[in-house]
Amino acid sequence: MGGSGGLARDCIFAYQVIQTLFNGAMPSSAEAISHGRIALSQYYTVQTYKYGGMISSFIGAVLLAVADRFILGASGPEFTRAATYAIPLIIWGAIQYPSWVGDNVQLATNRPYLKAILVTGEQIIRIVLALILLRKLQIIALIVAYFVGLLIKDFVAYFINHKTCFPQRFYIWQSFVAPLLAGATHYLLLRWFTGLIWKQDQITSVLIFLIGILMSFPIYTFFYALFGGWDDDTLEELKKGAKLSNFMAPLAWIFWASSALGARLSPIHGRFPIDIRRSALLEARSLQDEKVNLETVGGKS
C-alpha cells in the first residue's frame, strides 16, 4: 500500500484502547474461573463484549465521519488513496473486539496455546486468500483477506471457548445491535456537522478530528442508551464506577449523565437486560467471603 496504506493503517491504532481495557479485566476473569465461579466468569466476558462493542462503534463512527477529511486536509490531495483505504480498515478495526475477548478468555483459563493456534490460523487464512485473490483484485485482495481471517477467528474462538474454557454468553442487543444503531446515528450527525466546519485545510481538519474524538462522546453515549444499550442494573453499576473514578471523574460523570438521560427517554430501556448479573454478584460475594476467611485464618495462625 505504500505511504497511503501506512497513513490509512494509522487510523486503526485508536482501537488499541479497547485491548488495553480488556487486558486490565483479564486477571479478574482468571481469578473467577480458577475458583469455579462460572456465572462471574461469564459476566466478566459479557461486560467486555458490551464495552468492546460500545467503544468500537464509537471509534468507528467517528473515524468514518472525519478520517478521510482529516487525511486530505492535513496531508494534501495526493493522499486521496489513503482516505479511500481508511474506510474498510476502520470497519475492520471495529470488529476486532470479539477476537480480543476470545484471547482473554483463553489466557484467563490458562490455555494460551489456543490463542497461539487461532492467531496462527488467522494469519494463514490471510496469506492464502491474499495469494489467491491478489492477481484479480489487487489491493482489495488484502482487505478481503483481513476481513475473512478476522471474522473466522471471531466465530471460531467463541465456539472453541464455549466448549473448552467455560460456557460463553453474548447479549446481542447490548453488545452489537445498540452499538450499531448508536454508531450509525452518530456517524450521520457527525458527518453532517463536521461538513459544515471543514474547509479542506489543516486547521479545520484537526478541529473536526478533535470534535469527533473528544467532544462528541456524550452524544454517542446518549444514543447508545436511547437505543436500549443499558438496563437498570448495569446503568447503576456505571454510576458506581463514576463515583470510584479519580482524575477521570469529570469524563466518567459525563458518560453516566448522558447515558442516564438517554435511558430515561428510551422507549426500549431495560428490554434487553443482562440477566446473569445477579448470579454473578452472588458468586462475587461468595468469592470475597472465601478470601476474607482465608485472611482471617492466616492472621490467627
N, C-alpha and C positions, 0 to 999 in steps of 0.2 A: 504493500500500500504506500510505502514511502513516507514522505513528510506529511502528506494529507492523512494517511492512515494513522500515523502516530498522534497527530493532533486530535483526530476523532476518538482514538482509544483513550486519550486523557480524560474524556468526559465521564467514562465509567468508573474512574477511581473514586468518585463520590460515594459509590455503593460500599466501599470498604468500611464505612462507619457501621454498617449493619453487621459485618463479620466481627468487628471489634465488640459490639454489643453481645453477639452470640457467644464469643469466647469468654466473656465475663459471666455468662449464665451457665456455662458447661460444668464448673465444679459443683454447683448446687444440684444439677441433674445427676452427676456421678455419686454424690452423697446419698441422694434419694434412692437411686436404683440399687446401690450397694447395700442398703438397709431394707430392701424389699418393699419399698413404698411405690407401688406401681402407679396408683392414681396421681400421686405427687409428681412422679417422673413424667407421666402423660401431660400433666398440667404445665410443667415447665416447657415441654415441647410444644404444646398448644400455644402458649404465650409467645414463644419465639416465632412460630408461624404467623401469629397475629401481628406482632410488631414488625416482623420481617416484611409481611405483605403491606402493612400500613406505610412504613418508611420507604420501601422500594417504590411504591406507587407515587408517593410524594416526589421523590427524587426524579423518577422517570417523567412525571408530568411537567416538572419544572424544566428539566433538560430538553425535553421535546419542544417546550414552548419557547425557550430562549437560546439553546445551544447553537443552532445554525446561524442566528442573527449575531450572536456573540462572536463566533468564529469569523464570520465575514467582516464584521465591523472592527474587530480587534486585530485581525491578521491580513485582511485585504481580499479582494475578489479572486485572487489566484488560488485561494483555498476553498473554492466552491465545492470541489470533490470531497474535501474533509467535512464540510457541512452536510453533504449528502450521506457519506459513510456513517456519520454520527447517529443518524436516526435508527437504523437497525441495531447498532451497538448499544444504544441507550435502552432499547426494548430488551435486548439480550441481557443487559445488566440487571434489569428489573425482575427477571425470572431466575436469578441466581439463588435467591434466599432459600427455596426448598432444598437445594443441594447443600447449602451450608448447615441447615438444620440437620439434615441426614448425617453429615460429617460429625457434628457434635454428639448426636445420639450414639454413633459408633465409638467415639472416643470416650464418652461417659460410661459406656458399658464395657470398656476395656477390650474393644475389638478394632484396634487401629488398622489391622490387616484388611478389614472390609473397606475402609476408606481408601487404602492404597490400591486395592483391586478395582474399585469403582472409578477412581481418578484415572488409573491406567486405561481402563476400558473406555472412558470418555475421550481420552486423547487418541486412542486407536481409531475410534469411530470418526473423529475429526479428520485425522490424517487420511484414512481410507476414502472417506467421502470427498475430501478436497481433491485427492488424486483422480478420482473417478469423474468429478464434475468440472475440474479446472479448465480443461480444453474447451468445453462447451459454454460454461458460464463465466469464465474468467474470475474477476474479483468476487462476484456474487457467490461463487463456489465456497469461498472461505466463510462467508456469512452463513450460508446454509449449513455448512459443516459444524459451525459453532452452535447454531440453534439446535440441530438434531442431537448432537452429542450431549448438550446440557439437558435437554428435555428428557432424553432416555435416562440419564443419570438421576434426574429428579424423581421420576416414577419408579425406577428400579430400586433406588435407595430406600424409598418409602416402604415398598413391599418386602424387601430384604430385612429392613429394620423391624418391621411388623412381625416377621417370622422368627428372627434370630435374636433380637435385642429385647424388646417388650412391645405389647400391642400399641400401635400408633393411633392417634386421634387427630383429625383435621376438621376444623369447623369452617366450612367453605364460605359462609357468609362473612364472618368477621375477618378471615384471613385472605379472601380472594375477591368476593363479589363487592363488598363495601369498599375496599381499596380501589377496585377497578372503576366503580361508579364515581367515587370521590376524585380519583385521578383524572378521569375523562372530563369531569365538570371543571376541575381546577385548571386543566390544560386549556380548555376553551376560553375560560375567563382570563387566564394569564396571557395567552397568546393575543387576545384582543387588546388587553390593557397595555402590554409592553409594545404592541404595534403602534399605539398612539405616541409612544415616547421615542422609539428607536429612530435615529436619523442616519444610520449606516456609518457612524463614526465611532471612535474608540470610547469616548466619554459615555455616550448613551448605551453603548454595548455593555460596558462594565456596569452601568446603572441598572439595566434590566436584569442582568445576572444577579446582582445583589438583591434586587426586589424579589426575584424568584426564590433564591435560596434562603435569604434571611428574613424577609418581611412578609412573605405570603403563607408561611407555615400555619398561622392561626386560621386562615381561611380554609386551608386544606383540612385541618382537624375538625373544623366546623362541619364541612361537607361529609367527612368520614362518619361523624356522629349522626348527622342528618339522615344518612343512608343506612342507619341501623348497625353501625360498627361496634357499639357498646351495649352492654346490658347493665343493670343497676349495680351488680356486684363488682364487675370489672371497672366500672366508672368510679365506684367508691375506692377501689384499690388504687386507681390512678391518683385520686385526691390524697390518699395516704402517702403515696410516693412523692407527691409535690411537697407535702409537709416535711418529709425527710431530706429533701434536697438542700444543698448548701449554696455554693456560688452560682449554681444554675437555677436557683429558686425562681427568679422572675420568669424565665422561659418555661419552667415547669408549671407555674401557676397560670400563665397564658395558655399553655397546652390544655390544662384542665378546664379553665373557664370557657374556652372556645368549644371544647368537647361537650361540656355540660349544657351550654346554650343549644348546640346542635341536637343533643339528645332530648332536651326539653321540647324542641319544635318538631322532632321527628315523628311521623305517623307510624313508624315501624320500630321504634325504640324498644328493646327487650324482646323482640320477636324471635331472635336467633341467639339465645344465651349459651354461654359455655357451661354446660350443666354438670361437669365433673368438678367444679371448683370447690363445692362443699366437702366432697370426699377427699379432695387433695388437702384441704385445710385440716381436716381431722387427722390425716396421716402426718402432716407437718407438725401438728401439736404433739402427736404421739412420739415422733422422732425427737422433738425438742425435749419432751419429758424423759426419754431414754438418755439423752445427753446430760441432762441435769442430774439424773440418778447416778450416772457414772461419775460425774464430777463430785457428787456428794460422797459416794463410796470411796473414791480416790482420795478425797480430802481427809476422811476419817482414818484411812489406812496410813 
